[in-house]
């Protein structure tokens, strides 16, 4: 499999090892980008440490750096979607399962967290607790499906078995 297909194609299948390899490549990259952002944010005297937002760069080097930062971030996002969709294909699941394993729990956690912050957190209603536990259960189910369970053996509707190639 070519690198372009591995990172940016939404067709085919990949096994667990290739999914974990993607995480092993992307996690240090994202940590490096986070450190670069912090370095930039802390290099602006009087802006960030006083609680204000990090200002958009105004010099040419800073603008090019910001454009590169967001381009790399967008590329990583698209690659993560592509790799995860192919991993779902290996489990014989359609692409839309990514919504159940990632986007729905994110929305549930965001809703529960925003309500908890609004009402002070201590008096969180039972419905919000259930939403938080349901979101955690969906995350766990997604983790087991994507990271732990083997793919379907042989050919499925998304292509040949990646281990048989």
C-alpha positions as CSV (number, residue, x, y, z in Angstrom):
1,X,0.0,0.0,0.0
2,X,1.4,3.4,-1.0
3,X,1.7,6.1,1.6
4,X,-0.8,8.3,-0.2
5,X,-3.4,5.6,-0.2
6,X,-2.7,4.7,3.4
7,X,-3.2,8.2,4.6
8,X,-5.8,9.7,2.2
9,X,-7.8,7.0,0.5
10,X,-11.2,6.1,2.0
11,X,-11.5,2.8,0.1
12,X,-10.1,-0.6,1.1
13,X,-9.2,-2.1,4.4
14,X,-6.4,-2.0,6.9
15,X,-5.7,-4.2,9.9
16,X,-5.2,-3.4,13.5
17,X,-1.4,-3.1,13.2
18,X,-1.6,-0.4,10.5
19,X,-4.2,1.4,12.6
20,X,-1.9,1.4,15.6
21,X,1.0,2.4,13.4
22,X,-1.0,5.5,12.3
23,X,-1.5,6.4,16.0
24,X,2.2,5.9,16.6
25,X,3.0,8.3,13.8
26,X,0.4,10.9,14.5
27,X,0.6,11.2,18.3
28,X,4.2,12.5,18.4
29,X,3.4,14.8,15.5
30,X,0.5,16.3,17.3
31,X,2.5,16.7,20.5
32,X,5.3,18.5,18.5
33,X,2.7,20.8,17.0
34,X,1.2,21.5,20.5
35,X,4.7,22.4,21.8
36,X,5.3,24.6,18.8
37,X,2.0,26.4,19.5
38,X,2.8,26.8,23.2
39,X,6.2,28.2,22.3
40,X,4.7,30.7,20.0
41,X,1.9,31.7,22.4
42,X,4.4,32.2,25.3
43,X,6.8,34.2,23.1
44,X,4.4,37.1,22.8
45,X,5.0,39.3,25.8
46,X,2.0,40.4,27.8
47,X,-0.6,38.6,25.7
48,X,-1.0,35.0,26.7
49,X,0.1,35.1,30.3
50,X,-2.5,37.8,31.2
51,X,-5.4,35.5,30.2
52,X,-5.9,37.0,26.7
53,X,-6.3,35.0,23.6
54,X,-3.2,34.2,21.5
55,X,-3.1,36.9,18.8
56,X,-2.9,36.0,15.1
57,X,0.6,36.5,13.8
58,X,1.2,39.8,11.9
59,X,4.7,39.2,10.6
60,X,5.2,37.3,7.3
61,X,7.1,34.4,9.0
62,X,4.3,34.0,11.6
63,X,1.6,34.1,8.9
64,X,3.4,31.4,6.9
65,X,3.9,29.4,10.1
66,X,0.2,29.7,11.0
67,X,-0.9,28.6,7.5
68,X,1.5,25.6,7.7
69,X,0.3,24.7,11.2
70,X,-3.4,24.7,10.1
71,X,-2.6,22.9,6.8
72,X,-0.8,20.1,8.7
73,X,-3.6,19.9,11.3
74,X,-6.2,19.6,8.5
75,X,-4.1,16.9,6.8
76,X,-3.8,14.9,10.0
77,X,-7.6,15.2,10.5
78,X,-8.4,13.9,6.9
79,X,-5.8,11.1,7.3
80,X,-7.3,10.1,10.7
81,X,-10.7,9.9,9.1
82,X,-9.4,7.9,6.1
83,X,-7.5,5.4,8.3
84,X,-10.4,5.0,10.7
85,X,-12.9,4.4,7.8
86,X,-10.6,1.8,6.4
87,X,-10.3,0.1,9.8
88,X,-14.1,0.1,10.0
89,X,-14.2,-1.5,6.6
90,X,-12.0,-4.2,7.9
91,X,-14.5,-4.8,10.6
92,X,-17.2,-5.0,7.8
93,X,-18.8,-1.7,9.0
94,X,-19.7,1.3,6.8
95,X,-18.1,4.7,7.1
96,X,-20.9,6.2,9.0
97,X,-20.0,4.2,12.1
98,X,-17.4,6.8,12.8
99,X,-20.2,9.1,13.8
100,X,-21.3,6.6,16.5
101,X,-17.8,5.9,17.8
102,X,-16.5,9.5,17.7
103,X,-18.9,12.4,16.9
104,X,-22.0,11.3,18.9
105,X,-20.0,10.7,22.2
106,X,-18.2,14.1,21.6
107,X,-21.6,15.8,21.4
108,X,-22.9,14.0,24.4
109,X,-19.8,14.9,26.5
110,X,-19.9,18.5,25.3
111,X,-23.6,18.8,26.2
112,X,-23.1,17.2,29.6
113,X,-20.0,19.3,30.4
114,X,-21.6,22.5,29.3
115,X,-24.7,21.9,31.5
116,X,-22.5,20.8,34.4
117,X,-20.5,24.0,34.2
118,X,-23.7,26.1,33.9
119,X,-25.2,24.6,37.0
120,X,-22.0,24.5,39.0
121,X,-21.1,20.8,38.6
122,X,-22.2,19.7,42.0
123,X,-25.9,19.5,41.3
124,X,-25.5,17.7,38.0
125,X,-28.8,16.0,37.1
126,X,-29.1,12.2,36.6
127,X,-29.8,12.7,32.9
128,X,-26.5,14.5,32.4
129,X,-24.7,11.7,34.3
130,X,-26.3,9.1,32.1
131,X,-25.3,11.1,29.0
132,X,-21.7,11.1,30.2
133,X,-21.7,7.4,31.0
134,X,-23.4,6.6,27.6
135,X,-20.7,8.7,25.8
136,X,-17.9,6.8,27.7
137,X,-19.6,3.5,26.8
138,X,-19.7,4.5,23.1
139,X,-16.0,5.5,23.2
140,X,-15.1,2.2,24.8
141,X,-17.1,0.3,22.2
142,X,-15.4,2.2,19.4
143,X,-12.0,1.5,21.0
144,X,-12.7,-2.2,21.2
145,X,-14.0,-2.3,17.6
146,X,-11.2,-0.4,16.1
147,X,-8.2,-1.3,18.2
148,X,-8.8,-4.7,19.7
149,X,-11.0,-6.9,17.5
150,X,-9.6,-8.6,14.4
151,X,-11.0,-7.8,11.0
152,X,-13.3,-10.1,9.1
153,X,-11.5,-13.0,7.5
154,X,-11.4,-13.2,3.8
155,X,-13.1,-10.9,1.3
156,X,-15.9,-8.7,2.5
157,X,-17.9,-6.0,0.8
158,X,-15.0,-3.5,1.1
159,X,-12.3,-5.6,-0.4
160,X,-9.8,-8.4,0.2
161,X,-8.4,-9.3,3.6
162,X,-5.4,-7.1,4.3
163,X,-3.6,-9.9,6.1
164,X,-4.0,-12.2,3.0
165,X,-2.3,-9.7,0.6
